[in-house]
Amino acid sequence: MSAASEPVTVVEAAEVFARAIRFSPVWQRWEQAQAAFDSDATMRQAMERYRELSSRFSLARAQGKGFTGQEAAEFGVLQGKIQGSSLYRAKEAEGRALVDFLQESNQLLSKELGVDFAAAAAPRGGGCCG
């Protein structure tokens, strides 16, 4: 970073901002919840099968077909198992808290800059931010 007598560049300020977010308690809790979910063998196996069935359903739907009764039942059971998991619920709750934190950060930064920071930083042609 620049010495105290030199102005801070936009890149330096952005790096400090990003680092502050990454080391914030809310980010840390989200990372821990995500890691706990991802490292659980039961959840990993359920998610792999869920994604497989989801892809199969998307392909079948594109061909004007659907799930068999057995596949639909398995899909519903998997969805319930995943969403009923305490690991999933913790991951989702921490994800919502992180989104709230980032939106609040955007509002504060946007107020200081006089421009909607997230919208200005979003990729051209769309994206998740803004």
Summary of the structure (lengths in Angstrom):
residues: 130
radius of gyration: 20.8
end to end distance: 28.0
largest distance: 70.4
contacts: 307
relative contact order: 0.10
helix: 76%
strand: 0%
